[in-house]
C-alpha cells in the first residue's frame, strides 16, 4: 500500500486515539468526583470532549489488535459508534479498516504502537497535540509521495 492510501489509515487511528485519550481524562475526573456522571454524554460535550461509547474506547480496540480478522471490523464499528454519539462527526470518520486489502496484522501492530502513547494534552504547551501529530504525519507522507507540505 502506498503512502497516499495508508495515510488515511494512520490519520484515522491517530484521531481515534486522541479522542479516546481526551475522553479517558474526563471520564477519570468525573469518576473521581463520585457523582455518577461518567457516562453522561452531556458532561463531555459541555467541555468540547467527544463522548466515546464503551465499545468504541481505545482499550477495546487494543484488545482486538492481536485478532487480525476482527481488528478492522472493531475499528470501523468504533468509528460508527462515535459518529452516532457525536452529531458533529456524522459521516466524517473513516470506516474502511475492514477492507480486505488492508493487512490486519500490520494494522494491529500500529494499534499496539499507539496504545502506549498518550495523545491528550496534560498541560504545559497548550498547542493542539492532534494538530502537531497531523502536521508531522502529513509531512512524512508528503516526503513519501515526493511532495512538500508548507507550514
C-alpha positions as CSV (number, residue, x, y, z in Angstrom):
1,X,0.0,0.0,0.0
2,X,1.5,3.4,-0.9
3,X,1.7,6.5,1.3
4,X,-1.4,8.1,-0.3
5,X,-3.5,5.1,0.8
6,X,-2.1,4.3,4.2
7,X,-2.0,7.9,5.4
8,X,-5.8,7.7,5.7
9,X,-5.4,4.6,7.9
10,X,-2.8,6.2,10.2
11,X,-4.6,9.6,10.4
12,X,-7.9,7.9,11.3
13,X,-6.2,5.9,14.0
14,X,-4.5,9.0,15.4
15,X,-7.8,10.8,15.6
16,X,-9.5,7.8,17.3
17,X,-6.6,7.5,19.8
18,X,-6.7,11.2,20.5
19,X,-10.4,11.5,21.2
20,X,-10.2,8.3,23.3
21,X,-7.4,9.8,25.4
22,X,-9.3,13.0,25.9
23,X,-12.4,11.1,26.8
24,X,-10.5,8.9,29.3
25,X,-9.1,12.0,31.1
26,X,-12.6,13.5,31.5
27,X,-14.0,10.0,32.5
28,X,-11.4,9.6,35.2
29,X,-12.1,13.2,36.5
30,X,-15.9,12.5,36.6
31,X,-15.4,9.1,38.3
32,X,-13.1,10.7,40.9
33,X,-15.9,13.3,41.7
34,X,-18.1,10.3,42.6
35,X,-21.4,11.8,41.4
36,X,-22.0,9.1,38.8
37,X,-21.9,11.3,35.7
38,X,-19.0,9.4,34.0
39,X,-21.4,8.0,31.3
40,X,-23.4,11.2,30.9
41,X,-22.7,12.3,27.3
42,X,-23.5,16.0,28.0
43,X,-20.7,16.2,30.6
44,X,-18.2,15.6,27.8
45,X,-19.9,17.7,25.2
46,X,-20.1,20.7,27.6
47,X,-16.3,20.8,27.7
48,X,-15.7,20.1,24.0
49,X,-14.8,16.5,24.5
50,X,-16.3,13.9,22.2
51,X,-18.2,11.2,24.0
52,X,-16.8,7.7,23.3
53,X,-19.3,4.9,23.9
54,X,-17.9,1.8,25.8
55,X,-17.5,-0.5,22.8
56,X,-15.6,2.3,20.9
57,X,-13.0,3.1,23.5
58,X,-9.3,2.5,22.8
59,X,-8.9,-0.3,25.3
60,X,-11.5,-2.3,23.3
61,X,-9.6,-1.5,20.1
62,X,-6.3,-2.5,21.7
63,X,-7.8,-5.8,22.9
64,X,-8.6,-6.7,19.3
65,X,-5.2,-5.7,18.0
66,X,-4.0,-9.3,18.1
67,X,-7.0,-10.9,16.4
68,X,-6.3,-9.9,12.7
69,X,-9.7,-10.6,11.2
70,X,-11.5,-8.6,13.9
71,X,-9.3,-5.6,14.3
72,X,-10.5,-3.9,11.1
73,X,-14.2,-4.5,12.0
74,X,-13.7,-3.3,15.6
75,X,-12.2,0.0,14.4
76,X,-15.0,0.5,11.8
77,X,-17.6,-0.2,14.4
78,X,-15.9,2.2,16.8
79,X,-16.0,4.9,14.2
80,X,-19.7,4.4,13.5
81,X,-20.5,4.4,17.3
82,X,-18.6,7.6,17.8
83,X,-20.4,9.3,14.9
84,X,-23.7,8.2,16.3
85,X,-23.0,9.7,19.7
86,X,-21.4,12.9,18.3
87,X,-23.5,14.5,15.6
88,X,-20.7,16.9,14.6
89,X,-18.7,13.9,13.4
90,X,-21.6,12.3,11.4
91,X,-20.3,10.8,8.1
92,X,-16.8,12.2,8.6
93,X,-14.8,9.4,10.2
94,X,-13.1,6.7,8.0
95,X,-14.8,3.3,8.1
96,X,-12.5,1.4,5.8
97,X,-10.4,-0.6,8.2
98,X,-12.1,-3.9,7.5
99,X,-11.4,-3.8,3.7
100,X,-9.6,-7.0,2.5
101,X,-6.6,-5.3,1.0
102,X,-5.6,-3.8,4.4
103,X,-3.0,-6.0,6.2
104,X,-4.7,-6.7,9.5
105,X,-1.6,-7.9,11.2
106,X,0.2,-4.6,10.5
107,X,-3.0,-2.7,11.5
108,X,-2.8,-4.5,14.8
109,X,0.9,-3.5,15.1
110,X,0.1,0.2,14.6
111,X,-2.7,-0.1,17.2
112,X,-0.1,-1.6,19.6
113,X,2.3,1.4,18.9
114,X,-0.4,3.9,19.6
115,X,-1.6,2.1,22.7
116,X,1.4,3.2,24.6
117,X,1.2,6.8,23.6
118,X,-0.8,9.5,25.3
119,X,-2.2,11.9,22.7
120,X,-4.2,14.1,25.1
121,X,-2.5,17.2,26.3
122,X,-1.6,17.2,30.0
123,X,-0.9,20.9,30.4
124,X,2.2,22.9,29.6
125,X,2.3,23.8,25.9
126,X,-1.4,24.1,25.0
127,X,-0.7,23.7,21.3
128,X,-3.0,21.1,20.0
129,X,-1.3,17.7,20.1
130,X,-3.6,16.3,17.5
131,X,-2.6,19.2,15.2
132,X,1.1,18.6,15.8
133,X,0.7,14.9,15.1
134,X,-1.2,15.5,11.9
135,X,1.4,18.0,10.7
136,X,4.2,15.5,11.4
137,X,2.4,12.7,9.6
138,X,1.4,14.8,6.7
139,X,4.9,15.9,6.2
140,X,6.2,12.4,6.3
141,X,3.5,11.2,3.9
142,X,4.3,14.1,1.5
143,X,8.0,13.1,1.6
144,X,7.0,9.5,0.6
145,X,4.8,10.9,-2.2
146,X,7.6,13.2,-3.4
147,X,5.7,16.4,-2.4
148,X,6.1,19.0,0.3
149,X,3.8,20.4,2.9
150,X,4.1,24.1,3.6
151,X,3.6,25.2,7.2
